[in-house]
Amino acid sequence: MEISELQSILRRTYQERDAGRGQDATFRWMAEEVGELARALRTGDRAELVHEFGDVLAWLTSLATLAGVELEESAARYADGCPKCGRIPCGCEPR
């Protein structure tokens, strides 16, 4: 699935509900899902990981839509590798 296709599907599915909730509340829901993903990473349960990564991706996509951002445009920063050094693999100093 292309990122733009996912964003289009989620826009058609949830736009009205997301708009009613607003950006701030949608961000808080996404943050809660990130917490659930953190728990899944600790357990290592594959099915749970797939589920939680999907939820985080969906909430991130909904938030981007509310902010008027197309995720394909955001992802394009990484199309040629690291956006800072331009290399694959990244040659930047590790943080």
Secondary structure as a PSIPRED ss2 file (coil, helix, strand):
# PSIPRED VFORMAT (PSIPRED V4.0)

   1 M C   1.000  0.000  0.000
   2 E C   1.000  0.000  0.000
   3 I H   0.000  1.000  0.000
   4 S H   0.000  1.000  0.000
   5 E H   0.000  1.000  0.000
   6 L H   0.000  1.000  0.000
   7 Q H   0.000  1.000  0.000
   8 S H   0.000  1.000  0.000
   9 I H   0.000  1.000  0.000
  10 L H   0.000  1.000  0.000
  11 R H   0.000  1.000  0.000
  12 R H   0.000  1.000  0.000
  13 T H   0.000  1.000  0.000
  14 Y H   0.000  1.000  0.000
  15 Q H   0.000  1.000  0.000
  16 E H   0.000  1.000  0.000
  17 R H   0.000  1.000  0.000
  18 D H   0.000  1.000  0.000
  19 A H   0.000  1.000  0.000
  20 G H   0.000  1.000  0.000
  21 R H   0.000  1.000  0.000
  22 G H   0.000  1.000  0.000
  23 Q H   0.000  1.000  0.000
  24 D H   0.000  1.000  0.000
  25 A H   0.000  1.000  0.000
  26 T H   0.000  1.000  0.000
  27 F H   0.000  1.000  0.000
  28 R H   0.000  1.000  0.000
  29 W H   0.000  1.000  0.000
  30 M H   0.000  1.000  0.000
  31 A H   0.000  1.000  0.000
  32 E H   0.000  1.000  0.000
  33 E H   0.000  1.000  0.000
  34 V H   0.000  1.000  0.000
  35 G H   0.000  1.000  0.000
  36 E H   0.000  1.000  0.000
  37 L H   0.000  1.000  0.000
  38 A H   0.000  1.000  0.000
  39 R H   0.000  1.000  0.000
  40 A H   0.000  1.000  0.000
  41 L H   0.000  1.000  0.000
  42 R H   0.000  1.000  0.000
  43 T H   0.000  1.000  0.000
  44 G C   1.000  0.000  0.000
  45 D C   1.000  0.000  0.000
  46 R H   0.000  1.000  0.000
  47 A H   0.000  1.000  0.000
  48 E H   0.000  1.000  0.000
  49 L H   0.000  1.000  0.000
  50 V H   0.000  1.000  0.000
  51 H H   0.000  1.000  0.000
  52 E H   0.000  1.000  0.000
  53 F H   0.000  1.000  0.000
  54 G H   0.000  1.000  0.000
  55 D H   0.000  1.000  0.000
  56 V H   0.000  1.000  0.000
  57 L H   0.000  1.000  0.000
  58 A H   0.000  1.000  0.000
  59 W H   0.000  1.000  0.000
  60 L H   0.000  1.000  0.000
  61 T H   0.000  1.000  0.000
  62 S H   0.000  1.000  0.000
  63 L H   0.000  1.000  0.000
  64 A H   0.000  1.000  0.000
  65 T H   0.000  1.000  0.000
  66 L H   0.000  1.000  0.000
  67 A C   1.000  0.000  0.000
  68 G C   1.000  0.000  0.000
  69 V C   1.000  0.000  0.000
  70 E C   1.000  0.000  0.000
  71 L H   0.000  1.000  0.000
  72 E H   0.000  1.000  0.000
  73 E H   0.000  1.000  0.000
  74 S H   0.000  1.000  0.000
  75 A H   0.000  1.000  0.000
  76 A H   0.000  1.000  0.000
  77 R H   0.000  1.000  0.000
  78 Y H   0.000  1.000  0.000
  79 A C   1.000  0.000  0.000
  80 D C   1.000  0.000  0.000
  81 G C   1.000  0.000  0.000
  82 C C   1.000  0.000  0.000
  83 P C   1.000  0.000  0.000
  84 K C   1.000  0.000  0.000
  85 C C   1.000  0.000  0.000
  86 G C   1.000  0.000  0.000
  87 R C   1.000  0.000  0.000
  88 I C   1.000  0.000  0.000
  89 P C   1.000  0.000  0.000
  90 C C   1.000  0.000  0.000
  91 G C   1.000  0.000  0.000
  92 C C   1.000  0.000  0.000
  93 E C   1.000  0.000  0.000
  94 P C   1.000  0.000  0.000
  95 R C   1.000  0.000  0.000
